[in-house]
Amino acid sequence: MSLAYRPEIDGLRAIAVTSVILFHSGLVPLTGGFAGVDVFFVISGFLVTSILLKDLGNGAHSIQRFYERRVRRILPALLLVLAVTTLAAWVLMVPPQLEAYSKSLAAVMIFLSNVLFGANSGYFSPALEEAPLLHTWSLSIEEQYYLLFPVLLAALLRRGPRSVTIGLWTMAAASLALAQWAAATRPEMNFFFSLSRFWELLAGSLAAWSVRQRPLAAHGPAALVGLGLIVAALILHSDRTPYPSAHTLLPVIGTVLVILFAGQGTAVGRLLSLPPMIGVGLISYSAYLWHQPLFALMRVSATDAPEPWAMWLLVGLTYLLAWISWRWVEQPFRRPTGRWLARPRPLFLGATLASAAMLAVGLLGLASNGNDRLWRQGHPDEAAVLDLILAARQDSGLPASDGSCRFNLVALSDKDLAQIRACASRHGPATVVLGDSHGIDMFNALKLASRTPFLLGVTNGGCRPAENDAACPFGAFLELVQAEPQLFRHILFVQSGAYLLLGPDGREGSRQLFTRAPLHKAMPAFRVNRAAQDAIETYLRALHASGVPVLWLSPRIEPHIAANRVLRSGCATAPALRPGQLEVFERLDRSIAEAAARAGVEHVPLSAYGFDIRQDFMTCQSIFWSDGDHWSRSGEARFGARLRPQLPIAFR
């Protein structure tokens, strides 16, 4: 049974899908565009629950009929996009990429892609920009919800309306509490975790239950507040916002308010019901499906960051393909006229066979290691360079502890403190490397380049003083230095330069400042992030006040040369920095030198020590960078040997 059409909900869908598309394109500074998915979750919870409540109230509920509607709504367009994307992936991708794609394809077909992506990398990882099926994580969560919720709702209804209210609120509160806890403890997995997301769909379900119990009159101010909350989330949230968490209440509550109060008599209702908004909303599902494969495959096949005009063309192509698949795939299946399409048995059989075929293709890609053998036979020169790239990627990060007093800590436990004290009593005070993932590189480099018996790393990827993350070791380390300064001889601090810059829009920088900058174009004159620099200055001043000498190693130059460019150009081709890229780091050096002088700590400009990208990026025997800004093991040996004599402290 159908519900009364709500054009303003299609308008909400238009806002949601456009926000996600623009966020993934990187064309506009919509740093919270990913919150469009939260809007989709609430809408889905509302509509599915409304249908279930109507069916259950009329005694017409059928599990088969419910899943028939879900199959018609989701699978035809999804299978079309997967088929086209898979063909393109087998043509454009190199074996490791195709193997990763095949794994995600298989995960999509069993609606577990959220688990796959959550277990491997964070949603905001630059590497996932090249994952064509990244966006399917949200479909997996919705399908998992649809699997569980109808049974739970039917059970609650049998116990009466009060049980439904208490049950829905309890589940929503528990899911939100889990999300808030996991945002601090398991942030990467939390973003993709079903139980951390179900409260958003339950918010929509609660809205549907509220309407069922007592329909609410349109209320313009409430609807306007709701739209304002959604817009605020899209503008204010970023990849540094703990997500999902209490911050996610902005788009969730905003969407609920719009659904409940944006009737046709309100300004928000009229805005969302404009024909262009409705038009985009109608094709929003197909647009969501198409956009990420188009963007990712462009990045996979390009040897440089795509130009803005090319990305705008892909945005336009997204909406064109979305209209085509909505008109010729979605609509015929959702409103069948032919005998075959209208019958559930052929529908389920066809969906099962098509899904099994896609799953088989994914498993074939996995079993063949991404078609590795055949690809190497057809691309012998590229295969040799690919092996260099893979070796550099695998040969990075922290090696296993060798049981000596040369070790790294990502946190400070009582056991770690005992080990530090024991090593200090055996070898004297420690030389400490402190920082983020660039600190890990520096610790490894100095460990290879020196025989200092007590070399301590206090480093953790993504941990920086400016971000004040409780899961990072900076606070505990400062307390230890202040309490027992005799344990430490020198402290060397280093972190990534990208996070000490501001983008052209004035927002905090990240690796995308460089990865999205074409190699042939002049770099923007990025400004120094004074707030982040001041936070480091304050922190290092406090360390220095303890009496332990502190060295501030300002960031090394980060080349960010795309692996595709290396693969296509070959090992003998000397890469080049972007015009103006060196000047960005020189300006940063000067600013840090002034901050270090104010803090009373010594400044060491890493970028000043003879880095020549033509010599220091790769040879035909080795690549010195595991990715755009981290050293491989051979890079750690190369740069450690060069830097050790330049440091104004004694190493053995």
C-alpha positions as CSV (number, residue, x, y, z in Angstrom):
1,M,0.0,0.0,0.0
2,S,1.3,3.4,-0.9
3,L,1.5,6.4,1.4
4,A,0.4,10.0,0.5
5,Y,3.1,11.6,-1.5
6,R,5.3,14.1,0.4
7,P,7.1,16.3,-2.2
8,E,9.1,18.0,0.5
9,I,10.8,14.7,1.3
10,D,12.0,14.5,-2.3
11,G,13.4,18.0,-1.7
12,L,15.2,16.8,1.3
13,R,16.7,13.9,-0.7
14,A,17.9,16.5,-3.3
15,I,19.8,18.4,-0.5
16,A,21.2,15.1,0.8
17,V,22.5,13.6,-2.4
18,T,23.9,16.9,-3.8
19,S,25.8,17.5,-0.5
20,V,27.3,14.0,-0.7
21,I,28.2,14.4,-4.4
22,L,29.9,17.8,-3.8
23,F,31.7,16.5,-0.8
24,H,33.2,13.6,-2.7
25,S,34.1,15.7,-5.7
26,G,36.1,18.1,-3.6
27,L,34.9,21.0,-5.8
28,V,33.4,23.2,-3.1
29,P,34.4,23.6,0.6
30,L,31.4,21.7,1.9
31,T,33.3,20.0,4.6
32,G,30.3,18.4,6.2
33,G,28.7,17.1,3.0
34,F,28.9,13.6,4.2
35,A,26.1,14.5,6.6
36,G,23.8,14.1,3.7
37,V,23.9,10.3,4.4
38,D,22.4,11.1,7.9
39,V,19.5,12.8,6.2
40,F,19.0,9.7,4.0
41,F,19.0,7.4,7.1
42,V,16.3,9.4,8.8
43,I,14.2,9.6,5.6
44,S,14.6,5.8,5.1
45,G,13.6,5.1,8.7
46,F,10.5,7.3,8.4
47,L,9.3,5.9,5.1
48,V,9.9,2.2,5.9
49,T,8.3,2.5,9.3
50,S,5.3,4.4,7.9
51,I,4.7,1.6,5.4
52,L,5.1,-1.1,8.0
53,L,2.7,0.7,10.4
54,K,0.1,1.1,7.7
55,D,0.4,-2.6,6.7
56,L,0.4,-3.9,10.2
57,G,-2.5,-1.7,11.2
58,N,-4.6,-3.0,8.3
59,G,-3.6,-6.6,8.9
60,A,-2.0,-6.7,5.5
61,H,1.7,-7.1,6.5
62,S,3.6,-9.7,4.6
63,I,7.3,-10.3,5.0
64,Q,7.5,-11.4,1.4
65,R,5.7,-8.2,0.2
66,F,8.0,-6.1,2.4
67,Y,11.1,-7.5,0.9
68,E,9.7,-7.5,-2.6
69,R,9.3,-3.7,-2.2
70,R,12.9,-3.5,-0.9
71,V,14.2,-5.6,-3.8
72,R,12.4,-3.5,-6.4
73,R,13.6,-0.3,-4.8
74,I,17.3,-1.2,-4.3
75,L,18.6,-4.0,-6.4
76,P,17.9,-3.2,-10.1
77,A,19.7,0.2,-10.1
78,L,22.4,-1.2,-7.8
79,L,23.1,-4.2,-10.1
80,L,23.3,-2.0,-13.2
81,V,25.8,0.4,-11.5
82,L,27.8,-2.6,-10.3
83,A,27.9,-4.2,-13.7
84,V,29.2,-1.1,-15.4
85,T,31.7,-0.3,-12.7
86,T,33.0,-3.8,-12.7
87,L,33.7,-3.8,-16.4
88,A,35.5,-0.5,-16.1
89,A,37.5,-1.7,-13.1
90,W,38.8,-4.8,-14.9
91,V,40.0,-2.5,-17.7
92,L,41.4,0.4,-15.7
93,M,42.8,-1.1,-12.5
94,V,46.1,-2.7,-11.7
95,P,46.0,-6.0,-9.8
96,P,46.1,-4.7,-6.2
97,Q,43.4,-2.2,-7.0
98,L,41.3,-4.8,-8.7
99,E,41.7,-7.2,-5.9
100,A,40.6,-4.6,-3.4
101,Y,37.6,-3.8,-5.7
102,S,36.7,-7.4,-6.0
103,K,36.6,-7.8,-2.2
104,S,34.3,-4.8,-1.9
105,L,32.1,-6.1,-4.7
106,A,31.7,-9.4,-2.9
107,A,31.0,-7.5,0.3
108,V,28.3,-5.4,-1.4
109,M,26.5,-8.5,-2.6
110,I,26.1,-9.8,0.9
111,F,25.4,-6.3,2.3
112,L,28.5,-6.2,4.5
113,S,30.6,-3.5,2.8
114,N,30.3,-1.3,5.9
115,V,32.1,-4.0,7.8
116,L,34.8,-4.3,5.1
117,F,35.5,-0.6,4.9
118,G,35.3,-0.1,8.7
119,A,37.9,-2.9,9.3
120,N,40.4,-1.5,6.8
121,S,40.5,2.3,6.8
122,G,38.7,5.4,7.9
123,Y,36.0,7.0,5.7
124,F,38.2,10.1,5.2
125,S,41.3,8.3,4.2
126,P,42.6,9.7,0.9
127,A,43.2,6.1,-0.3
128,L,39.4,5.5,-0.2
129,E,38.9,8.3,-2.8
130,E,39.9,5.5,-5.3
131,A,37.4,3.0,-3.9
132,P,34.5,2.9,-6.4
133,L,32.1,1.1,-3.9
134,L,32.9,3.1,-0.8
135,H,29.5,4.7,-0.7
136,T,27.7,1.3,-0.5
137,W,28.5,1.2,3.2
138,S,25.3,3.1,3.8
139,L,23.2,0.7,1.7
140,S,24.6,-2.2,3.8
141,I,23.5,-0.5,7.1
142,E,20.0,0.1,5.7
143,E,19.7,-3.5,4.6
144,Q,20.8,-4.7,8.0
145,Y,18.2,-2.5,9.5
146,Y,15.5,-3.7,7.2
147,L,16.4,-7.3,8.1
148,L,15.9,-6.7,11.8
149,F,13.4,-3.9,12.2
150,P,10.1,-5.4,10.8
151,V,10.3,-8.3,13.2
152,L,11.1,-6.0,16.2
153,L,8.3,-3.6,15.3
154,A,5.7,-6.3,14.9
155,A,6.7,-7.8,18.3
156,L,6.4,-4.4,20.0
157,L,3.1,-3.7,18.4
158,R,1.7,-6.9,19.8
159,R,2.5,-5.6,23.2
160,G,0.8,-2.3,22.7
161,P,1.5,1.3,21.8
162,R,3.4,2.1,25.0
163,S,5.8,-0.8,24.3
164,V,6.5,0.6,20.8
165,T,7.3,4.1,22.2
166,I,9.5,2.7,25.0
167,G,11.2,0.2,22.7
168,L,12.0,2.6,19.9
169,W,13.3,5.3,22.3
170,T,15.4,2.7,24.3
171,M,17.0,1.3,21.2
172,A,17.7,4.7,19.8
173,A,19.3,6.0,23.0
174,A,21.4,2.8,23.4
175,S,22.6,3.1,19.8
176,L,23.5,6.8,20.2
177,A,25.3,6.1,23.5
178,L,27.3,3.4,21.7
179,A,28.2,5.9,18.9
180,Q,29.3,8.5,21.4
181,W,31.6,6.0,23.2
182,A,33.0,4.5,20.0
183,A,33.7,7.9,18.5
184,A,36.4,8.3,21.2
185,T,37.7,4.7,21.3
186,R,37.2,3.2,17.7
187,P,36.6,6.2,15.5
188,E,37.3,4.5,12.1
189,M,35.1,1.5,12.8
190,N,32.4,3.7,14.5
191,F,31.7,5.6,11.2
192,F,30.7,2.3,9.5
193,F,29.3,0.4,12.4
194,S,25.7,-0.6,12.1
195,L,24.8,-0.4,15.8
196,S,26.4,3.1,15.9
197,R,24.1,4.2,13.0
198,F,20.8,2.5,13.8
199,W,19.7,5.4,16.0
200,E,19.6,7.6,13.0
201,L,17.1,5.3,11.2
202,L,15.3,4.9,14.5
203,A,14.9,8.7,14.7
204,G,13.0,8.4,11.4
205,S,11.0,5.5,12.8
206,L,10.1,7.5,15.9
207,A,8.9,10.3,13.6
208,A,6.7,7.9,11.8
209,W,5.4,6.5,15.0
210,S,4.7,10.0,16.3
211,V,2.7,10.9,13.1
212,R,0.8,7.6,13.4
213,Q,-0.1,8.4,17.0
214,R,-1.0,12.0,16.6
215,P,-0.5,13.8,13.2
216,L,1.2,17.1,13.7
217,A,0.2,20.4,12.0
218,A,2.6,22.2,9.8
219,H,4.8,24.6,11.7
220,G,6.9,27.0,9.7
221,P,9.4,28.1,12.4
222,A,10.1,24.5,13.5
223,A,10.6,23.5,9.9
224,L,13.0,26.4,9.4
225,V,15.0,25.5,12.5
226,G,15.2,21.9,11.1
227,L,16.5,23.1,7.7
228,G,19.0,25.4,9.5
229,L,20.3,22.5,11.5
230,I,20.9,20.4,8.4
231,V,22.7,23.3,6.7
232,A,24.8,24.0,9.8
233,A,26.0,20.3,9.8
234,L,26.9,20.5,6.1
235,I,28.9,23.6,6.7
236,L,30.4,23.1,10.2
237,H,31.2,19.4,10.3
238,S,34.4,18.1,8.9
239,D,36.6,15.0,8.8
240,R,37.8,16.0,12.3
241,T,34.3,16.0,13.8
242,P,33.8,12.8,15.9
243,Y,31.3,10.9,13.8
244,P,28.7,9.5,14.4
245,S,28.2,11.1,17.9
246,A,26.2,13.8,19.6
247,H,27.4,16.0,16.8
248,T,25.3,14.0,14.4
249,L,22.2,15.2,16.2
250,L,22.3,18.3,14.1
251,P,21.4,16.7,10.8
252,V,19.2,14.0,12.4
253,I,17.1,16.3,14.5
254,G,17.0,18.8,11.6
255,T,15.6,16.1,9.2
256,V,13.1,15.0,11.8
257,L,11.8,18.6,12.2
258,V,11.5,19.1,8.5
259,I,9.7,15.8,8.0
260,L,7.2,16.5,10.9
261,F,6.6,20.2,10.3
262,A,7.4,21.3,6.7
263,G,4.0,21.1,5.2
264,Q,3.0,22.7,2.0
265,G,1.9,25.8,3.8
266,T,5.3,26.6,5.1
267,A,8.2,28.4,3.4
268,V,10.4,25.4,3.9
269,G,7.8,23.1,2.4
270,R,7.4,25.4,-0.7
271,L,11.2,25.6,-1.1
272,L,11.7,21.8,-0.9
273,S,8.7,21.3,-3.3
274,L,10.2,23.4,-6.1
275,P,10.3,21.4,-9.4
276,P,14.1,21.2,-9.6
277,M,14.3,20.0,-6.0
278,I,11.7,17.3,-6.6
279,G,13.4,16.3,-9.9
280,V,16.7,15.8,-8.2
281,G,15.1,14.1,-5.3
282,L,13.3,11.6,-7.5
283,I,16.6,10.5,-9.1
284,S,18.6,10.8,-5.8
285,Y,19.1,7.1,-5.3
286,S,20.5,6.5,-8.7
287,A,22.6,9.7,-8.4
288,Y,24.0,8.4,-5.1
289,L,24.9,5.1,-6.8
290,W,26.6,6.6,-9.8
291,H,28.7,9.4,-8.3
292,Q,31.4,7.5,-6.4
293,P,32.3,5.0,-9.1
294,L,32.6,7.9,-11.6
295,F,34.9,9.9,-9.3
296,A,36.9,6.9,-8.1
297,L,37.5,5.5,-11.6
298,M,38.6,8.9,-12.8
299,R,41.2,9.1,-10.0
300,V,42.2,5.5,-10.5
301,S,43.0,6.1,-14.2
302,A,44.5,9.6,-14.0
303,T,48.2,10.2,-13.5
304,D,47.5,13.5,-11.8
305,A,44.8,15.1,-9.7
306,P,41.7,15.6,-11.9
307,E,41.2,19.2,-13.1
308,P,38.1,20.9,-11.6
309,W,36.4,21.1,-15.0
310,A,36.7,17.3,-15.4
311,M,35.1,16.8,-12.0
312,W,32.3,19.2,-12.9
313,L,31.7,17.1,-16.0
314,L,31.5,14.0,-13.9
315,V,29.0,15.7,-11.6
316,G,26.9,16.5,-14.7
317,L,27.3,12.9,-16.0
318,T,26.2,11.6,-12.6
319,Y,22.8,13.3,-12.8
320,L,22.4,12.3,-16.5
321,L,23.1,8.6,-15.8
322,A,20.9,8.9,-12.7
323,W,18.0,10.1,-14.8
324,I,18.5,7.4,-17.3
325,S,18.7,4.6,-14.7
326,W,15.7,6.1,-12.8
327,R,13.6,6.3,-16.0
328,W,14.6,3.0,-17.6
329,V,15.5,0.8,-14.6
330,E,14.1,2.1,-11.3
331,Q,10.6,3.0,-12.6
332,P,9.9,-0.2,-14.6
333,F,10.7,-2.3,-11.6
334,R,9.0,-0.2,-9.0
335,R,5.8,0.2,-11.1
336,P,5.8,-2.9,-13.2
337,T,3.4,-3.2,-16.1
338,G,4.6,-6.4,-17.8
339,R,3.6,-9.8,-16.5
340,W,7.1,-10.9,-15.7
341,L,8.1,-7.8,-13.8
342,A,4.9,-7.8,-11.8
343,R,5.2,-11.3,-10.4
344,P,7.3,-11.8,-7.2
345,R,8.6,-15.2,-8.0
346,P,10.4,-14.3,-11.3
347,L,11.6,-11.1,-9.6
348,F,13.2,-12.9,-6.6
349,L,14.7,-15.5,-9.0
350,G,16.2,-12.9,-11.3
351,A,17.5,-10.9,-8.4
352,T,19.1,-14.0,-6.8
353,L,20.8,-15.0,-10.1
354,A,22.1,-11.5,-10.9
355,S,23.4,-11.1,-7.3
356,A,25.0,-14.5,-7.4
357,A,26.7,-13.6,-10.7
358,M,28.1,-10.4,-9.2
359,L,29.3,-12.3,-6.2
360,A,31.0,-14.8,-8.4
361,V,32.8,-12.0,-10.3
362,G,34.0,-10.6,-7.0
363,L,35.2,-14.0,-5.8
364,L,37.0,-14.5,-9.2
365,G,38.8,-11.2,-8.8
366,L,39.9,-12.3,-5.3
367,A,40.9,-15.8,-6.4
368,S,43.0,-14.4,-9.2
369,N,44.7,-11.7,-7.0
370,G,43.1,-9.0,-9.2
371,N,43.9,-10.8,-12.5
372,D,47.5,-10.5,-11.6
373,R,49.0,-13.2,-13.9
374,L,47.3,-12.0,-17.1
375,W,47.9,-8.4,-16.3
376,R,51.7,-8.9,-15.8
377,Q,51.9,-10.8,-19.1
378,G,50.4,-7.8,-20.9
379,H,52.3,-5.1,-18.9
380,P,55.8,-6.3,-18.2
381,D,57.4,-2.9,-17.8
382,E,54.6,-1.6,-15.6
383,A,54.8,-4.8,-13.5
384,A,58.4,-4.1,-12.5
385,V,57.4,-0.6,-11.3
386,L,54.3,-1.9,-9.5
387,D,56.6,-4.3,-7.6
388,L,58.6,-1.3,-6.4
389,I,55.4,0.5,-5.3
390,L,54.1,-2.5,-3.4
391,A,57.4,-3.1,-1.7
392,A,57.5,0.5,-0.5
393,R,54.0,0.3,0.8
394,Q,54.5,-2.9,2.6
395,D,57.9,-1.8,4.0
396,S,56.6,1.1,6.2
397,G,55.2,1.7,9.6
398,L,56.8,0.5,12.9
399,P,58.8,-2.7,12.8
400,A,58.2,-5.3,15.5
401,S,59.9,-4.5,18.8
402,D,63.3,-6.2,19.2
403,G,63.2,-6.3,23.0
404,S,65.8,-3.6,23.4
405,C,65.5,-0.1,24.7
406,R,64.8,1.3,21.3
407,F,61.1,1.1,21.0
408,N,58.0,3.2,20.2
409,L,54.9,3.8,22.3
410,V,51.5,5.0,21.0
411,A,50.2,5.5,24.6
412,L,51.7,5.4,28.1
413,S,50.6,2.7,30.5
414,D,52.1,1.8,33.9
415,K,53.9,-1.1,32.2
416,D,55.4,1.3,29.7
417,L,56.5,3.7,32.4
418,A,58.3,0.8,34.2
419,Q,60.1,0.0,31.0
420,I,61.2,3.6,30.5
421,R,62.6,3.8,34.0
422,A,64.4,0.4,33.6
423,C,66.0,1.5,30.4
424,A,67.0,4.8,31.9
425,S,68.7,3.1,34.8
426,R,70.5,0.8,32.4
427,H,71.6,3.3,29.6
428,G,71.0,6.8,31.0
429,P,68.3,9.3,29.8
430,A,66.4,8.7,26.6
431,T,66.5,10.5,23.3
432,V,62.8,10.9,22.4
433,V,61.1,11.3,19.1
434,L,57.6,12.7,19.6
435,G,54.9,13.2,17.0
436,D,52.4,11.8,14.5
437,S,53.0,9.4,11.6
438,H,55.9,11.5,10.5
439,G,57.3,11.0,13.9
440,I,57.1,7.3,13.3
441,D,59.2,7.8,10.2
442,M,61.8,9.9,12.1
443,F,62.0,7.3,14.9
444,N,62.6,4.5,12.4
445,A,65.2,6.6,10.5
446,L,67.2,7.5,13.7
447,K,66.9,3.9,14.9
448,L,68.5,2.8,11.6
449,A,71.1,5.6,11.5
450,S,72.4,5.5,15.1
451,R,73.3,3.0,17.8
452,T,71.9,5.1,20.6
453,P,71.0,2.5,23.2
454,F,67.9,4.3,24.6
455,L,65.9,5.7,21.7
456,L,62.2,6.2,22.6
457,G,59.4,7.0,20.2
458,V,56.2,8.5,21.5
459,T,54.4,8.6,18.2
460,N,50.9,7.8,16.9
461,G,49.5,8.3,13.5
462,G,47.0,11.2,13.4
463,C,48.0,12.4,16.8
464,R,48.9,16.1,17.1
465,P,49.0,18.5,20.0
466,A,46.6,21.0,18.3
467,E,43.8,18.4,18.2
468,N,43.9,17.6,21.9
469,D,42.8,14.0,21.4
470,A,42.5,12.1,24.7
471,A,43.5,8.9,22.9
472,C,46.9,10.4,22.0
473,P,49.9,10.3,24.3
474,F,50.9,14.0,24.4
475,G,49.1,14.8,27.7
476,A,50.5,11.8,29.5
477,F,54.0,12.3,28.2
478,L,54.0,15.9,29.3
479,E,53.0,14.9,32.8
480,L,55.8,12.2,32.8
481,V,58.4,14.7,31.7
482,Q,57.4,17.2,34.3
483,A,57.4,14.6,37.0
484,E,60.6,12.8,36.0
485,P,62.7,15.0,33.7
486,Q,65.8,13.0,34.6
487,L,64.6,10.1,32.4
488,F,65.0,12.2,29.2
489,R,68.1,13.6,27.4
490,H,66.5,15.3,24.4
491,I,63.0,15.5,22.9
492,L,62.6,15.8,19.1
493,F,59.2,16.9,17.9
494,V,58.0,16.4,14.3
495,Q,54.6,16.3,12.6
496,S,53.1,16.5,9.1
497,G,53.2,20.0,7.5
498,A,49.9,19.7,5.7
499,Y,48.1,19.9,9.1
500,L,49.9,23.2,9.9
501,L,48.4,24.9,6.8
502,L,45.1,26.4,5.9
503,G,43.4,25.6,2.7
504,P,42.3,28.4,0.2
505,D,38.9,28.5,2.0
506,G,40.6,29.1,5.3
507,R,39.8,25.7,6.7
508,E,42.3,23.4,8.4
509,G,44.6,21.6,6.0
510,S,45.0,17.9,5.3
511,R,46.9,15.8,2.8
512,Q,44.2,16.7,0.2
513,L,45.8,20.1,-0.1
514,F,48.5,18.4,-2.2
515,T,46.8,15.2,-3.5
516,R,44.1,17.3,-5.2
517,A,46.6,19.8,-6.6
518,P,47.6,19.1,-10.3
519,L,51.4,18.8,-10.7
520,H,51.6,21.3,-13.5
521,K,49.7,24.1,-11.7
522,A,51.2,26.6,-9.2
523,M,50.3,25.7,-5.6
524,P,48.1,28.3,-3.8
525,A,49.9,30.4,-1.3
526,F,48.6,28.4,1.7
527,R,48.6,30.3,4.9
528,V,50.1,28.9,8.1
529,N,47.5,27.6,10.6
530,R,48.4,29.9,13.5
531,A,46.0,28.2,15.9
532,A,47.7,24.8,15.3
533,Q,51.1,26.3,15.4
534,D,50.3,28.1,18.7
535,A,49.1,24.9,20.3
536,I,52.4,23.2,19.5
537,E,54.3,26.2,20.7
538,T,52.5,26.1,24.0
539,Y,53.0,22.4,24.4
540,L,56.7,22.5,23.6
541,R,57.2,25.5,25.9
542,A,55.8,23.4,28.7
543,L,58.1,20.5,27.9
544,H,61.1,22.8,27.7
545,A,60.2,24.3,31.1
546,S,60.8,20.9,32.7
547,G,64.5,21.3,31.9
548,V,64.7,18.8,29.1
549,P,66.1,20.3,25.8
550,V,63.5,20.3,23.0
551,L,64.1,20.4,19.3
552,W,61.2,21.4,16.9
553,L,61.8,19.7,13.6
554,S,59.7,21.6,11.1
555,P,58.1,19.5,8.5
556,R,59.9,17.8,5.6
557,I,58.8,18.5,2.0
558,E,55.9,16.2,1.1
559,P,56.0,15.3,-2.6
560,H,52.6,13.6,-3.0
561,I,53.4,12.0,-6.4
562,A,50.5,9.8,-7.4
563,A,51.3,6.1,-7.8
564,N,49.5,6.1,-11.1
565,R,52.0,8.7,-12.4
566,V,55.0,6.6,-11.2
567,L,53.4,3.5,-12.8
568,R,52.8,5.0,-16.2
569,S,56.0,7.1,-16.3
570,G,58.4,4.4,-15.3
571,C,61.3,4.4,-12.8
572,A,63.7,6.4,-14.9
573,T,61.4,9.4,-15.2
574,A,62.4,12.1,-12.7
575,P,59.3,13.6,-11.0
576,A,59.0,17.2,-10.1
577,L,57.4,19.2,-7.3
578,R,54.4,21.4,-8.1
579,P,55.3,25.0,-8.9
580,G,55.4,26.8,-5.6
581,Q,55.4,23.7,-3.4
582,L,58.9,24.3,-2.1
583,E,58.0,27.8,-1.2
584,V,55.0,26.6,0.9
585,F,57.3,24.6,3.1
586,E,59.9,27.4,3.3
587,R,57.3,29.8,4.5
588,L,56.2,27.2,7.1
589,D,59.8,26.8,8.2
590,R,60.2,30.6,8.8
591,S,57.0,30.7,10.8
592,I,58.0,27.7,12.9
593,A,61.4,29.2,13.5
594,E,59.8,32.3,15.0
595,A,57.4,30.2,17.1
596,A,60.3,28.0,18.3
597,A,62.3,31.1,19.4
598,R,59.3,32.3,21.4
599,A,59.0,28.9,23.1
600,G,62.7,28.8,23.8
601,V,63.2,25.6,21.9
602,E,65.7,24.8,19.1
603,H,64.5,24.8,15.5
604,V,65.7,22.3,12.9
605,P,64.3,22.9,9.4
606,L,64.1,19.4,7.8
607,S,63.2,20.7,4.4
608,A,66.5,22.6,4.2
609,Y,68.7,19.5,4.1
610,G,69.4,18.8,0.5
611,F,66.0,17.3,-0.6
612,D,66.1,17.0,-4.4
613,I,63.0,15.1,-5.7
614,R,64.8,14.1,-8.9
615,Q,67.2,12.0,-6.8
616,D,65.3,11.5,-3.6
617,F,62.0,10.1,-4.8
618,M,63.0,6.8,-6.4
619,T,65.5,4.8,-8.4
620,C,64.9,1.7,-10.5
621,Q,65.8,-0.4,-7.4
622,S,63.8,1.3,-4.7
623,I,61.1,3.9,-4.0
624,F,61.9,6.1,-0.9
625,W,58.3,7.0,-0.1
626,S,55.6,4.5,0.9
627,D,52.9,7.0,-0.2
628,G,52.7,10.8,-0.8
629,D,54.3,11.9,2.4
630,H,55.7,8.9,4.4
631,W,59.1,7.3,4.0
632,S,59.5,3.7,3.0
633,R,62.1,1.6,4.9
634,S,64.7,2.4,2.2
635,G,63.7,6.1,2.6
636,E,64.1,5.9,6.3
637,A,67.7,4.6,5.8
638,R,68.5,7.2,3.2
639,F,67.1,10.2,5.0
640,G,68.1,9.1,8.5
641,A,71.8,8.9,7.4
642,R,71.6,12.3,5.9
643,L,69.8,14.0,8.8
644,R,71.6,12.5,11.8
645,P,74.7,14.6,11.4
646,Q,72.6,17.7,11.0
647,L,70.8,17.4,14.3
648,P,72.5,19.5,17.1
649,I,72.6,16.6,19.5
650,A,75.1,13.8,19.9
651,F,74.3,10.3,18.5
652,R,76.4,7.3,18.8
